[in-house]
Every structure is written in C-alpha cells, then in structure tokens.
Amino acid sequence: MIARRLLAPALLLALASVAFARQRPTDHGSMVIMMGGEPSTPIPTLLGMKANNDVSDLLFLRLARPGAGRRIADERGYEPQLARTWSRRDSLTLIFELDPRARWHDGVPVTAKDVVWSFARLRDSTVDPARALLLRHVATVTAENDHRVVLRFRRAYPEQFYDATWQVQPLPAHLVDTIPPSRFAGSAFVQRPVGNGPYRWVRREPGRQLELAAVPSFFLGAPKIDRVVVLFARDADARMNLLLDGSVDAYEGVPPVSGPPRLARSPAYRIETQPSFDLVYLLFNQRAYGDRTRPHPILSDADVRRALAMGLDRTPLLHSTYGAYARTADAPVTGAHWTSPLVPRGVGYDPSGARALLDRRGWMDHDGDGIRDKNGVPLSLRLNLFSSSPTRTIMAPQVQEQLRHLGVQIEIVRLEGAVWSARRAGGEFDIDFSGTSMDPSPSGIVQSWTCAGRGGSNVGQYCNPAVDSLLERAMTSTANTPANWRAAYAALQRDMPAVFLASPVTLFAVHTRYRNVTIRPESFYSSIWRWSVDPARRIARDGLGPTAR
Amino acid sequence: MSRWLLRRLLQAALTFAVAIILLFFLMRLAPGDPLSRLAADRAMSERELEFLRRRFGLNEPLGAQFRAFLGGVAQGDLGPSIEHYPERVTSLLASRLPATLLLGGTVLLLNFTLGTWLGVRQAVRRGSRFDRWLTRLALAGYATPSFWLGLVLVAFVSHRWRLLPAAQMIDPLLPLDAGPWVRALDLLRHLILPALTLSLTSIAIMMRHQRAAMLAVFRLEYVSAARARGLTERRVLWRHAWRNTLAPMITLLGLWLPILVSGSLFVEAIFNWPGLGSLANDAIAARDYPVLLGTAMLVSGAVVLAALLADIGYTLADPRVRQG
C-alpha cells in the first residue's frame, strides 16, 4: 500500500523532470564539484586558500588572463576578459579599454572606477602586505574615462602585463567602497558577493555546500553549465566515495597512488593530469628555534644544509607518495612555471659526499651513539609536520630514516593545523615540512625567498641580498631573461634554504559527458562556462535547471 | 517526590555549570592561535586580524573573556564563529542539530526496537542455534570499527550494487522547490547507510542487556505463577516478564541519549553527514572556541538532562529508588 502511495508522486516527478529537461537546450547541464577545503570567502581580496580562488574565478573576472600557452610575459598571448583591448603608450604605461558590455550581477556596468578602487585597496600594504609586495612596481592607476584605465609602472620589466591583470580582480566599488578594510571580512558583501563573471552567487550552507547559477546574459557568452554546486568534504575517503558513486562530476584531488586504479573501474570518469603550481619542500629555519635574534646553531651553516640535501634520496620518497604523478623539484619552481626548464640540476643523492661534508664541518659521532655531534651538541633536529597532510605524513618517516643513516637525528613533531601554523609563523621549528601553492609567475618567489618576504611568507628567515639582486634582475630585465633566471636559481641552490622535494601533478577526475573540457593549472574551473554536455549522454541532474535567486 | 525532584534538578544544574567552567578554561589551555587558520584561509591583513582579535576578546584576560561568555549565554547568544565569521554560533548549531538528531534518533530507535525484540527472542530461545549465532553476529558487529564497516558498506551497496548514495544527507542538486515526498525519499536514501553502520556496531549492547534482563526475570516466581494461571506465552512474555526489565533499559536509554546530540565523528566524516560531530571536529582543528563551546555545552547539557530523565523514569518505574 505504502509502495503504491510512493509510486504515484515518484512517477509524476519523473514525468515532470523529463518534460522540463526537454525544454532546456540539450547541451546544457549541471555540475557538482567536490572540494576538500571550504571556500568560505571567495572574494578577490580575501583569497588565501585555493578553494577560495577556484570559486572566486567563477564569480569575478580579471582584466585579461593568460592564454593556453601560459606565456605570462607576453601580453599578446592573453585572452580578453573585462578589458576588450589594451595598448601601450610607452614602456612604462599600459592602457586598458574595458568592455562596455561588462556588468556586475546587480546590473550596474563595470567601470574604470571599479578597477582603480580595487588596485588602490590591494596596493595598500596595511591591507594586504603580500599582494602589495607583488604590486610594488605599479606607480599609479587612473581612470581616463568610464572605460579607460591607465596603469603607470615605476620601471620597465617583462611581467608588467601579468601584474596588471593577474594580481587584481576588480570589485564593485559602488558596493564596497564604504566598507572599512578592517570590517570587510565580516561584511554582508562577503556573505553574498556580487561579481561580474559567468556565474552568480546563489547560496552557501556553511560547512556543507555552495551554489552558483549561470548568468545567461554573460557578455562573453552564455554558460552551458547552468548550475554549479560545490560540495565540501574534509574526509578524503568521503570525497572518493562521492566520486565513485557518481554523485560528483569534477574533483581535482584524486589521490595519486590509489586513485587511478579505483577510477579505472568507473567508465563515467576520465582523469586529466595537469602540472600544478604546488611545491613540497623541507624548509630550514635560518634562525634559532623560536628566537629570531640568534642564528640557528646547526642550520645557519649552508654546508650542513647541503649535506642534509645530499643525504636524501628523493626518487623513492616521491614514488611511494605520488606514484608517477610528481616531478622532482630543484628550486622554488614547479612544472607549470615557464621557467621550469631553466632550473639548473640540484644536488643529487650522495650519502658518502654528505658524510664527508658533515665530517669537514666538525659534525662527527664522538660518543658512538650513532648521532653526530659537535662541541657536545648532537646533530638533532625537529621536523614540524602538519598531521592532516596525507602526503607529508607518508614522507616524513622516510626522511627521518634516510637522515638517520647520515647520523642525523630527526624528531618528527606532528601538529594539528592551528598549532602547526602558529609554530611556523613564530619560527618554532628546525625544519618545517612545507607545502605551498605558488603564483603562476615565477616572480611570486619574492614572497618566500627574499629578504623583503621576512615577516610575511618567508618564515624560514632566509635572506641573501646577492640572491635578491639576482632575482630582481631576472624579474625586471628585458634582455637575457632566461640566463638571468638561471643565475638566480643557481645562487639560491648554493644557499640551500630548503630541500625542494616535489612538484606534484594534479589528477583531475571529470565526468566523460562534458565536452570542450579545458582545465587550467592556475585556475581549474575558470573555463567551465565554456564546457557543454554531450546531448546523447545527459544524466538526470542535467535536467535540473538553476534554482531561484 | 517534589523535594527529591528539586534536589535532583539542583544537582543537574550544578553539574552543568561545573562542566561549562571546565570546558571554557580547558579549551583556552590548548596551544595554537585561533585566528591563524582564518588568516591563512582568507589572506587577512594584520589590521583585519587585530579587529577580529578585539571582536572575539582574544586580547582580554581569561577572566574578562569568561565574563563576556557568561553574559552572552545569559542572553542566549554564543557570539560569532571564528572560522565561519560572521556566522552566529547559535545559527550554526541550529543548522547542524537536525542532521544529528535525525541520525542519532534513527539509530536509537533501531537499537531500542530491534535490539529489544532480538534480545527478548534470544532469551526465549536461550541456548538455541538462533541464540548462539545472533550473539556471535552481534558481538562481531560490536567489535567492528564503525569507520571500517561504513567503508565496506559503501564499497558494496553504493559502488558495486549502486543501490544507495555513498555520502551526503541530501542530493546537492535537489531543487529548492522539490516537494516534501521527494525530499523525504531523498533523505531516507541518504540516511540508510550511516544509520545502519552506527546501528550494526552498537545494537549488541541493547541485545545483550535485554537478553540478560529477560533471563533474570524468567527465573522469578511471578513468571511461573503467570504461566500456571494459564496465560498465553505471549502475554507472559510481554505483559509480565518484559515490563519488569524496563528499569535497567531506562538507565541504558539515559546513557544513549547524549549520542543523539553528540553525533559520531567517524561516521559523520565518512558519510559527509553534516552533523554536530563534524562541526565540532572542524572547530577543534580551527580553534574555533565559540563553536567548540557551543557544541560542548549542547552535549554536556544533553548528558545532564539524559541522566536526570533516566533518574526520573527509573523512579517512576521503581518507587523503591525514590525511597532509598
């Protein structure tokens, strides 16, 4: 009886869905994206974590974005977004003509005032010191009329156009210019952002999901993925389970070792691999543990740092953690950076050379306990580890074991997120097992590996003015750029501020019913408005249209 | 009775107050800056962080923080969450509580109906093959880690047989205007696996208690007398024997009730169930003191209330307790 009662509404619903689905264009559909982190503030000035970036790129456009070739120093390779065209007055002045069709999601046109306001906010070092550092070469940003923006630089350098377009996603000045910077994170705008991109904000359920809907009047073309739902699951098993049972359409965190064989049994998905901007490394603290006034008693010696690097065999380390999906890193450069081929070969695995180097520096096992010592101080270091990172958790004991053979004692300190971050920021570590997502430009290196980055991202307090000078030359010279980058990387390698372990490859699972699939390493989902659904392969949820505003 | 009840209420209030005080100060002893994750996730400036430090009173002495917290509690406001700022803690708890109550309530219902019935049947057929096998199965379930069982169920039921969804509480693409029947069916489909996982790993407790209680009652003379009076076996069993096993079962229910609100951390994680357990877990990782205190208050309140209700129920079932 109950079954009969349930059957009638179910049939009605099915019929209604089919009827509704028929009304919609057949290559339109929906998409459920799975993320491990929650994009709680997908606002261009509050990005921080990658999940925020991914969602922000669907809501907010840039003036232009790098083309498929990722030739970020060549402005001819960029695709127009908010700016329809651009030109140069001279080597220091860039002019952007905004597309008059561009609208905020509340219907107000995007104007030069929005761009000027957004640059002013992000160039304020009291608001965002890291971004201000990246925009340090921008002298002025002015509006010549409603649709013309003029950027003037302090000096000529190859990545002017990149800085002008990538670092800033304009915000609607008419909605945010009255919000004081200190109250911005808690403002109503952050709770319900109004963007200018292909998707508009629908709703967010904290800790569960957020939903975006396509903007049919989007000036660059109506999206064919009408509805995008972003799910969060902190548990890695839950994420894979949702993928394997078909509840999810796209997921960029497929585990590199166990994921591909499991997904191979599911014909509904294919795996796209992309070089990522992620970097995993062992960061040496140049200053004493928790005391930045004194040099580190062991690690301030570059030869000791070099010996530790020589004592690590990265090949088995990476293979056990990433399978075939990572490449060895030799500098703070990933496989997705255009300077990747310019990096000189780093120190190789040479345990006997490492032992000899430590001997020469006076670190020998005087008391026969298996641990080297010098003046009564054992060669013992604390390796801080973010315990929730599965890859770093796999690698840490292997690092410990490999260095034990050198006579170096490594104490693994497993810390949960808040404590790990606090200790990292406070310099309370000898070695930090770090992981970072880098900028698409190699110039982003200044945040963590130059003297100017101290007090910000450069938590290891590495500072060598000679390296700073070489990096500055590489970033600003218009001639011999590859040679300059090569020299800067070589100088950095000589100092060995960290053991650069791996640049992982992203394994992106995507449902096979989507067409025109392009995935960009700098922003995985930014092109989904160009994707469509194969009409012959639509599934039930593709018939579900956008929700009401 | 009223004096006893008043005394018991005062004891409950005192227990709750002590729990809150301990929770507040113990949480503050944990290392880690509560704003560090927020700063990393949202790329916030020092100016914004300083504003939030003042907003959350993190620069104040502990005593002042505690006074502010008590003031908020008195007004029914636990302040904003740190991780989900500026979302209010009360609204976060309110949004997660239904999921936890639904899952916990279903498990409780399953355990206390099915568990009771199976326990009674085992006692009736004591020593039989049915009794032996059910005991083995129940104990095997009890010894099985819930996260492992959850993963196995997902592997077969969701991935291999495609019968039920692997995770989530609702279909993320369910239209906002979907009818109540559609919503209820969708909810039911998502509820089955997590509820089954929790129930299979805990029903043994109920079955074993019920079986032991029934066997103890079967030995009593009034059961033999009821049989001698010619009552049907069904009447003897449920009317006379089972009713007298209720007192220890009420105690057990009292112990189980807090699970209704505390949620199950592992099962909520595996099934991405948006309950209070996962909220508390995230709050611990983020040092989100207001949310952590909110969930802890809710759970300690439930424990105290459940103990109080169990005492009252026990007293009603057995007046000797009140007299003692």
Chai-1 contact restraints between the chains, C-beta under 6 A:
chainA,res_idxA,chainB,res_idxB,connection_type,confidence,min_distance_angstrom,max_distance_angstrom,comment,restraint_id
A,P9,B,W181,contact,1.0,0.0,6.0,A-B,restraint_1
A,L13,B,V182,contact,1.0,0.0,6.0,A-B,restraint_2
A,S30,B,L173,contact,1.0,0.0,6.0,A-B,restraint_3
A,V32,B,P172,contact,1.0,0.0,6.0,A-B,restraint_4
A,T41,B,R42,contact,1.0,0.0,6.0,A-B,restraint_5
A,L46,B,R42,contact,1.0,0.0,6.0,A-B,restraint_6
A,L46,B,A43,contact,1.0,0.0,6.0,A-B,restraint_7
A,L47,B,A43,contact,1.0,0.0,6.0,A-B,restraint_8
A,G48,B,A40,contact,1.0,0.0,6.0,A-B,restraint_9
A,G48,B,D41,contact,1.0,0.0,6.0,A-B,restraint_10
A,G48,B,R42,contact,1.0,0.0,6.0,A-B,restraint_11
A,G48,B,A43,contact,1.0,0.0,6.0,A-B,restraint_12
A,M49,B,D41,contact,1.0,0.0,6.0,A-B,restraint_13
A,T126,B,R47,contact,1.0,0.0,6.0,A-B,restraint_14
A,V127,B,S45,contact,1.0,0.0,6.0,A-B,restraint_15
A,D128,B,S45,contact,1.0,0.0,6.0,A-B,restraint_16
A,P181,B,R47,contact,1.0,0.0,6.0,A-B,restraint_17
A,S182,B,R47,contact,1.0,0.0,6.0,A-B,restraint_18
A,S182,B,E48,contact,1.0,0.0,6.0,A-B,restraint_19
A,S182,B,F51,contact,1.0,0.0,6.0,A-B,restraint_20
A,A185,B,M44,contact,1.0,0.0,6.0,A-B,restraint_21
A,A185,B,E48,contact,1.0,0.0,6.0,A-B,restraint_22
A,G186,B,Y85,contact,1.0,0.0,6.0,A-B,restraint_23
A,G186,B,P86,contact,1.0,0.0,6.0,A-B,restraint_24
A,P206,B,H84,contact,1.0,0.0,6.0,A-B,restraint_25
A,P206,B,E87,contact,1.0,0.0,6.0,A-B,restraint_26
A,R208,B,P274,contact,1.0,0.0,6.0,A-B,restraint_27
A,Q209,B,P172,contact,1.0,0.0,6.0,A-B,restraint_28
A,V229,B,P172,contact,1.0,0.0,6.0,A-B,restraint_29
A,V229,B,L173,contact,1.0,0.0,6.0,A-B,restraint_30
A,L231,B,P172,contact,1.0,0.0,6.0,A-B,restraint_31
A,A233,B,N272,contact,1.0,0.0,6.0,A-B,restraint_32
A,D235,B,A269,contact,1.0,0.0,6.0,A-B,restraint_33
A,D237,B,I270,contact,1.0,0.0,6.0,A-B,restraint_34
A,A238,B,A167,contact,1.0,0.0,6.0,A-B,restraint_35
A,A238,B,I270,contact,1.0,0.0,6.0,A-B,restraint_36
A,A238,B,N272,contact,1.0,0.0,6.0,A-B,restraint_37
A,N241,B,V154,contact,1.0,0.0,6.0,A-B,restraint_38
A,N241,B,A166,contact,1.0,0.0,6.0,A-B,restraint_39
A,N241,B,A167,contact,1.0,0.0,6.0,A-B,restraint_40
A,L242,B,A166,contact,1.0,0.0,6.0,A-B,restraint_41
A,L242,B,A167,contact,1.0,0.0,6.0,A-B,restraint_42
A,L244,B,H159,contact,1.0,0.0,6.0,A-B,restraint_43
A,D245,B,S158,contact,1.0,0.0,6.0,A-B,restraint_44
A,D245,B,H159,contact,1.0,0.0,6.0,A-B,restraint_45
A,D245,B,A166,contact,1.0,0.0,6.0,A-B,restraint_46
A,E416,B,A285,contact,1.0,0.0,6.0,A-B,restraint_47
A,G417,B,R37,contact,1.0,0.0,6.0,A-B,restraint_48
A,G417,B,A285,contact,1.0,0.0,6.0,A-B,restraint_49
A,A418,B,G32,contact,1.0,0.0,6.0,A-B,restraint_50
A,A418,B,S36,contact,1.0,0.0,6.0,A-B,restraint_51
A,A418,B,R37,contact,1.0,0.0,6.0,A-B,restraint_52
A,A418,B,R287,contact,1.0,0.0,6.0,A-B,restraint_53
A,V419,B,P31,contact,1.0,0.0,6.0,A-B,restraint_54
A,V419,B,G32,contact,1.0,0.0,6.0,A-B,restraint_55
A,S421,B,S36,contact,1.0,0.0,6.0,A-B,restraint_56
A,S421,B,A40,contact,1.0,0.0,6.0,A-B,restraint_57
A,A422,B,G32,contact,1.0,0.0,6.0,A-B,restraint_58
A,A422,B,D33,contact,1.0,0.0,6.0,A-B,restraint_59
A,A422,B,S36,contact,1.0,0.0,6.0,A-B,restraint_60
A,R541,B,L173,contact,1.0,0.0,6.0,A-B,restraint_61
A,L544,B,L173,contact,1.0,0.0,6.0,A-B,restraint_62
A,L544,B,P175,contact,1.0,0.0,6.0,A-B,restraint_63
A,T547,B,L176,contact,1.0,0.0,6.0,A-B,restraint_64
